[in-house]
Amino acid sequence: MGWRGRTLGRPVTGTHEPGWLRVVHSPVDKASGKLWTGPEDAERLLPPQVPRPRLRLVRQWTEEGNAYKAELYDHVPGETVSPTPALVTAEPSLTTAWWSDLRTVLACLPTVRTDRTAVRQAYLDRAMPKYLAFLGGPVPTTPPAWSTAHGDLHWANLAGPELGILDWEGWGTAPAGYDAALLHAYSLTMPETAERVRRELSPVLDSEGGRFAELVVITELLQSAERGDNVELVPALWQRAEEIWHRMTADGATGR
């Protein structure tokens, strides 16, 4: 079962190659837009070198005021790195090749042209000053750059030991560095993995855009904690936000 029961997924066997069946439902009047068309848009627009389950078939129908969509995918080899978005039980053991493939994907995605949106400027203007007020200064809300992102790159959407990236429902444009920042935030409960993410993705996270993207992600996760999600991350998110803010203000003071 997917997030808040919106989707169901099961492995499929039969006369074809092993697959995965995902069924999503929505009120008829909301069965459109980014989340509804994301997987089909990904299949149509993403280059084949982005490792993901390929979408084979789609069927749609309506029943009693609800719209349903069934999507049949290839079955990704291996297993998800974690059963939950955040790491809560153990540090994952991932190969050098896995990290290299992830860096390749994060370099490839920004080259994909799309009019889809994963994060909106209006949200940043509204939410960042509210959830980052504890930093004690005027927080910038305009990213240095925008680029195409997966938009939900957490540990339950990543497969191993061979890299596979699941759930292309919400992909689109976001502040540059967003995917790396999100993965790092979901790693904060496991210090060794968080450090590994910082090391492997340092060209992104150590940039001006990467630091801004981390503040965006922290804003989103602090907001989600108000709804009871990712509560275990909150202390680490506060600490990381302060670290980034100190770095940003120091860089500004020295003109870097």
Secondary structure, 3 states (H helix, E strand, C coil): CCHHHCEEEEEECCCCCCEEEEEEEEEHHHCCCHHHHHHHHHHHHCCCCCCCCCEEEEEEEEECCEEEEEEEEECCCCEECCCCCCCCCCCCCCCHHHHHHHHHHHHHHHHCCCCCECCCHHHHHHHHHHHCHHHCCCCCCCCCCEEEECCCCCHHHEEECCCEECCCCCCEEEECCHHHHHHHHCCCCCHHHHHHHHHHCHHHHCCHHHHHHHHHHHHHHHHHHHCCCCHHHHHHHHHHHHHHHHHHHHHHHHCC
